[in-house]
Amino acid sequence: MTSRKFTSALSSTVLAVLLSSTAASAGFFSSFSQPRQIPANAQFQDGTWTGSPVRQYYGYVQVQAHVKNGKIASIDILRSPTDRRTSRYINSKALPMLEREIVMAQNTNVSYISGATLTSQAFLNSANDALLKSLK
């Protein structure tokens, strides 16, 4: 291997290590516990069910699930990060999409929104908690 190729490879490796350690120490890689999954054929009790607040890097996310006739009718966002312009923008796009996906799927087994991974994780964990409370 020539000296130039070796230096380039070494520089790339050092940069990757520095980026990953910086991101990890800044709290970008948050570990969320995996919630108990809701069975595919779950029967929900009618009512309004509030999920626990879930902390993500930029603040808390908390939702409330409304169940009518045994089906998830809607999801309300009670709490989400609003102190940064970027958070408000991401939440204005991602949270309504997550709401629709849960209502369509009748479950919290939906995909994260690209660009809103931490918000998606927190939202789905809170929604899952609310819906677990409503199981018959």
Secondary structure in CASP SS format (residue, H / E / C, confidence):
PFRMAT SS
TARGET T0000
AUTHOR 0000-0000-0000
METHOD secondary structure of the structure
MODEL  1
M C 1.00
T C 1.00
S H 1.00
R H 1.00
K H 1.00
F H 1.00
T H 1.00
S H 1.00
A H 1.00
L H 1.00
S H 1.00
S H 1.00
T H 1.00
V H 1.00
L H 1.00
A H 1.00
V H 1.00
L H 1.00
L H 1.00
S H 1.00
S H 1.00
T H 1.00
A H 1.00
A H 1.00
S H 1.00
A C 1.00
G C 1.00
F C 1.00
F C 1.00
S C 1.00
S C 1.00
F C 1.00
S C 1.00
Q C 1.00
P C 1.00
R C 1.00
Q C 1.00
I C 1.00
P C 1.00
A C 1.00
N C 1.00
A C 1.00
Q C 1.00
F E 1.00
Q C 1.00
D C 1.00
G E 1.00
T E 1.00
W E 1.00
T E 1.00
G C 1.00
S C 1.00
P C 1.00
V E 1.00
R E 1.00
Q E 1.00
Y C 1.00
Y C 1.00
G E 1.00
Y E 1.00
V E 1.00
Q E 1.00
V E 1.00
Q E 1.00
A E 1.00
H E 1.00
V E 1.00
K E 1.00
N C 1.00
G C 1.00
K E 1.00
I E 1.00
A E 1.00
S E 1.00
I E 1.00
D E 1.00
I E 1.00
L E 1.00
R E 1.00
S C 1.00
P C 1.00
T C 1.00
D C 1.00
R C 1.00
R H 1.00
T H 1.00
S H 1.00
R H 1.00
Y H 1.00
I H 1.00
N H 1.00
S H 1.00
K H 1.00
A H 1.00
L H 1.00
P H 1.00
M H 1.00
L H 1.00
E H 1.00
R H 1.00
E H 1.00
I H 1.00
V H 1.00
M H 1.00
A H 1.00
Q C 1.00
N C 1.00
T C 1.00
N C 1.00
V C 1.00
S C 1.00
Y C 1.00
I C 1.00
S C 1.00
G C 1.00
A C 1.00
T H 1.00
L H 1.00
T H 1.00
S H 1.00
Q H 1.00
A H 1.00
F H 1.00
L H 1.00
N H 1.00
S H 1.00
A H 1.00
N H 1.00
D H 1.00
A H 1.00
L H 1.00
L H 1.00
K H 1.00
S C 1.00
L E 1.00
K C 1.00
END
